[in-house]
């Protein structure tokens, strides 16, 4: 089964939150390992990031209600984390939690020939979860790279990932399990 890896929102803005900031180094290392293993197995990796425009045209409902934007295109907040090995990898910008919403992700995944996704990044209970649910709706199998993902609210993250894992049969894998999957093994 052809697989693709999505690294979601590993950007400076999200790690301003102390709960994620203290885990930044570990998550960068885990994502770099995942990227390296995927490249070794010739599995496509897509760097998914969130960016908004200052003119409010891409803002979410809560941003509009609060009249406060976030992660503006070209800002330091929008940049990938230092040390993350994203060079030469395709990048896809989103403006909503799900990487499928309003993007060409489905087309890209079809072009990759992917039927299965490995998800990593932040935040589990928001962007990762929404992407996983939409992947299921589009008939993609999903596995979570547990060592390469986090949430600023661990209680929410664990709860949401548990529900998606059980309801949608999306396994939560440690690094060794992901390595086996990328090498063509079973989940």
N, C-alpha and C positions, 0 to 999 in steps of 0.2 A: 504494500500500500504506500503510495507516494505521500510524503510528509513535507510540511513547511513549518518553520519556526517564526513566531511573532514575538518580538521584544517590544513591550508596550510601555510607553511613557517614562522611560528612564532618563528624565530631564531634570535639570537643576530645580525648577519650581517645586516639584513634588517633595524634594528632599530638604526644603526649607522647614518642613514640619519636623520637629525634634524626634518623633517616633520613627520616622523613616531616615532622618539624617544620621542617627546613630548606627544604622544598618547599611549605610551607603557602600562602604568598602566591601563588605561581604556580598552584597547584591551585585555590585559591579564585577567582582571576581566570579561569582556564579554565572552571571550572564555571559561573561567572556569565555568561560569554560563551555557553556552551551553553544555559543557562536562557533568556537573552535571545533567542537565535536560535529556540529552540523556541517561546517565547511569540509571537514575531513571525510564525511559521508556524502558529500555533494547534495546536501539538503538545503534548499533555499531558505534564507533568513531575510525577514522584512522588519525594518526598524520603524515602528509605528509611534508617532508623536502627536501631541495636541498643540495646536496653535490657534490663536484668535487674532482678529483684526481690531485695531483701535476704533474703527468707525461703528462698532457694535453689530455689524452685519452678520457675524458668526457667533455672537454671544448666546449662551444658554438662557433659559427662562430665569433661573436664579441670579445669573449675572445681570440681566436686564432689571430685575426687581431690585437688586442691591445697587444698581448703577456702578458696578465695579468689575472691570475686566481683569483678565488673568492670562498669562503666557502669551504675550503678544509676539507675532512673527518678527524674527530678527533680534529679539531681546536675549539677554543672558539667561533669563528664566527658561526660554524655549530651547536652549542648547542642551545637547546630550551631556551626561555626567562626565567629568574628567576621568580618564582611564578606561572608559568604555570603548571597546574595539569595534566601532561602527564604520570605519573607513571602508569605502568601496562596496558598502551594502546599500541596497535600495531603501529609500525612505518614503513613508507615506504619512501625510498630514491628515488628521481628523479634527473635528470640532465638537464631537459628542463622545459620550462614554464608549459606545460600541465602535469598534474599528470598521464595522460594516456600514454604519449609518452615514449616508451622504458621501461615500468614498467609492473608489474603484477596486476595493479589496476583493470582491467576489471575482471580478474579471482577472485580477492578478493571480489569485489562487487557481482559477481554471487554467490560466496560461502556464502556471507551474505544474499543472496536472495533479495538484494536491487533493487528497481525500481525507487527510488527517492533519491536525494542527497540534503543535506543542506551544503552549502559552507561557510567557514569563513576563515579569515586570511589575508595575504598580498601577493602581491599587487593586488588590484582589476583589474587594467588595464593590468596586465601581467599574472601572474600565475593563479589567480582566474578566469580571463576571458578565458584564453586558456583551462583550465580544464572544465569550463562551456560549452564552444563551443564543446569540444570533448565529453562531457557527452551527449549533445543533439545529436551528430552524432551517439552515441551508444545507443540511445533511453532511456536515463534516464531523468526523470523530475528533475528539479533543482529549489531550492529556495535559496535565499541569506539571510544570517543572518546579516542584515545591521549594527547592533550594534557591531558585532564581526569581522568587516573587515575594511580595510583602504588601502590607497594608498599614496605614497609619492607625487603624482600629483593628487590632488583631482579633478581637472578639467577633466583629462583623465579618472579617475576612475568613476566619475558620468556619463560621456558620454558613456563609454563602457558598463557599467552596464545597463544604460537606453536602449541602442540598444539591448543587449542580452535579457533583460527583455521583451521588446516589440516584437522583432522578434522571439524569441524562447519560449515566454510565460513562462519566468522564474521570478516568483514574488520576490519582495524585501520585506522582512518581518522584523518588529521590534522584540524585544525580546519576547513580549507577543504572537505575531503571530507564531514565531518559537516554543515557548513552546506548543501552541495548536497543531501545526503540529506534534511535537514529541510525544504528548499524543494521537495521532491518529485522530486528527481533520482535517478539511478541510483547505486548504490554503486560 
